[in-house]
Structures are given as structure tokens and as C-alpha cells.
Amino acid sequence: MNRSRGYLLVLIALFAYFSWQLVTPFFQYVLAAVLLAFVLTPLQRRLEAYISPTLAAFSLLILALLGFIIPFVIVAAVIADDAAAMLESADPEDLEVAAIEDWIADETGFDVDIVGSLVDSAEQIGSVLLEQTTAWFSVFTHALLGLGLALFLLYYLLKDGDVLLEWLHERTPLPDDVQDDLYSELNDVMWAVLAGHVMIAVVQGLIAGLGLFATGIPNATFWTFVMIILALIPLIGAFLVWGPAVAYLFVSGEPILAIALLVYSAVVVGVSDDYLRPIVVDRYAELSPGIIILGVLGGIYAFGVMGLFFGPVLLGALVTTLEVYDEHYERLGTHDENVEQS
């Protein structure tokens, strides 16, 4: 490596590092824009046959806002309200606080007031939150900026996405057919995760949630959301919610509703998974349940909520890249030698 190449590589590394620092504060929103752009790109290409790329991108931006972003915000608000209602409905008498206080007094000789202590703690927390109004305003402002950035990026990814892909294609040091093979496999992995697992998890969670609503399970909206998340993880699924819900109905003196929920969840929810997953997954890349579990759990820790989608995609992309490398290993060595000679 000569001095000129080394100097340029150092500049690239420095600029890449500082660019990453600029992206990091809004990384979740960038990932959301990339995800929506991937889903909407097929529609963008179809619309471009009839209208200009600019108008097509703007139309899909409105679609994303009305069909994805606003509903997501509304659902998140409903879930948060449901969770708050669960906390507010907790009755200290149900927890036998008085009995606990009497036991502590008998054993230690000290009189304690658990409820009073909790109230005092809540008041202190409230005062701290009031003092942190500026911090909450900062979080709200950051969310608005991130949302605006995501919409801005989504528009240009749709409008100029093909130009970006062509630019990457020209600067990737791989033969054209190898690049086509790699990108095709990566595309299948992405759709396998989105259609074969995320979509099925949403369908399963909603179907199971209907059973919770029909049988009168409290805070059914919140538990439906939990089931959607759990359904992303193979071998676990929504049973961790509807199973205890069946037990709750039995304990509450509603055996008929409990049996109805058990039959509905075991048959309808189970059949939806048995039929939908093979149909959708077989159309794209088939991913191991181990990759999905590790990708979902690890993705949440690494990328937050967007890790639910990108965690399995990254692991699947690694497996796909290794397969493409193994398939073209010998020819890639010959290609590198020819490039150096030329």
C-alpha cells in the first residue's frame, strides 16, 4: 500500500467515524426509515410506471404516515394507558398489606405503614419528575426531530433508492453475478423475517387477542400487544399469555369461558401458525428457529425496538453471505488475481 492509498483510507476511516457519531442519536429512526423503504420500494417501482418518481415517493410517504406511523403511535398510547390502568387498579387489600404489617409488628416489634411509605415515595418521585420537566421536554423534542428525519430519509430512499443501489453495485469489488446472487439472497432473508415471522406474529397475536376480548380478560389490549411480541419468538409464542388467562378464568369461577378460550386458542391460533408459516416461509428463505430467537432477543438489547426486525435479519444475512462466499470461493480468488494483473 502506497502513501496516497493509506492517506485516503485514514480519511475514510475518520469521516466514517464522525459520520457514525452524527447518526447514532437518531439510529432507531434511521432503521425505521430503512425498514419502511424496503417494504414500500416494490410499490414505488410500480407507481413510477405511471407517475414521476417524486410524486410516487410523496404518495407513499403519506401512505406510510397514515398506514404505519400514526396507527403505531395510537396503539402505543392505548397500550400505555392500559398498562397505567393495570397499575391503578391494583388494590392494596388484594395484596394483604395489613396482614404483612401485622406480621412485621409481631416479629420485630416495629409498627410499619407500607401504604403510607409508598404514598410518600410516590410524592417524592412526583416532585423529582416535576423538576425534570426540561428533560422530558428534551425527550419529546428529540422524538419529533427523529420522526421528521425518518420521514425525510424515507422520501429520498424511495425516490433515489435505485440510484443508491447502483452506486453500491459499482463500488462493491465483486463480480456482477456474485453481487446479484448476494443481494437476491439478502432480499429473501429480509422478506422471510418480515413476512414469515413478523407478519405471522402480528396475525397470531391479533387472533389470540380476539379470544381475550371475547372472554372478558382485563386489559386485553395490553396483553394482545404482549402476545404479538412473544409470537415473534419460536417455540414460545402467545401461550405464555393465553395459558395463564385460561387459568385466571377458571380461578375466577368462569369454567365455561375458560374452556372456550382454551379450545379457541389451542385450535384457531395453533392452526393459523401451522398453515401460515410454511406458506410464507417456503416462498422466501427458511431461517432456523435458533437464528430467530437469538436475533429477536439480542436485537432488542443491541438496537432497541427495531432489533425485533433487524436482529434476525443480520444473523440471516451472515449465514447467507457465508453461503455465497463458499459457493463462489474458487472463482473469487481467480477474479482477484485478474484484477491485480490488470
C-alpha positions, 0 to 999 in steps of 0.5 A: 500500500502506497502513501496516497492509498493509506492517506485516503483510507485514514480519511475514510476511516475518520469521516466514517467515524464522525459520520457514525457519531452524527447518526447514532442519536437518531439510529432507531429512526434511521432503521425505521426509515430503512425498514419502511423503504424496503417494504414500500420500494416494490410499490414505488417501482410500480407507481413510477410506471405511471407517475414521476418518481417524486410524486410516487415517493410523496404518495407513499410517504403519506401512505406510510404516515397514515398506514404505519406511523400514526396507527403505531403511535395510537396503539402505543398510547392505548397500550400505555394507558392500559398498562397505567390502568393495570397499575391503578387498579391494583388494590392494596387489600388484594395484596394483604398489606395489613396482614404483612404489617401485622406480621412485621409488628409481631416479629420485630416489634416495629409498627410499619405503614407500607401504604403510607411509605409508598404514598410518600415515595410516590410524592417524592418521585412526583416532585423529582419528575416535576423538576425534570420537566426540561428533560422530558421536554428534551425527550419529546423534542428529540422524538419529533426531530427523529420522526421528521428525519425518518420521514425525510430519509424515507422520501429520498430512499424511495425516490433515489433508492435505485440510484443508491443501489447502483452506486453500491453495485459499482463500488462493491469489488465483486463480480456482477453475478456474485453481487446479484446472487448476494443481494437476491439472497439478502432480499429473501432473508429480509422478506422471510423475517418480515413476512414469515415471522413478523407478519405471522406474529402480528396475525397470531397475536391479533387472533389470540387477542380476539379470544381475550376480548371475547372472554372478558380478560382485563386489559386485553389490549395490553396483553394482545400487544404482549402476545404479538411480541412473544409470537415473534419468538419460536417455540414460545409464542402467545401461550405464555399469555393465553395459558395463564388467562385460561387459568385466571378464568377458571380461578375466577369461577368462569369454567365455561369461558375458560374452556372456550378460550382454551379450545379457541386458542389451542385450535384457531391460533395453533392452526393459523401458525401451522398453515401460515408459516410454511406458506410464507416461509417456503416462498422466501428463505427458511431461517432456523428457529435458533437464528430467530430467537437469538436475533429477536432477543439480542436485537432488542438489547443491541438496537432497541425496538427495531432489533425485533426486525433487524436482529434476525435479519443480520444473523440471516444475512451472515449465514447467507453471505457465508453461503455465497462466499463458499459457493463462489470461493474458487472463482473469487480468488481467480477474479482477484488475481485478474484484477491485480494483473490488470 
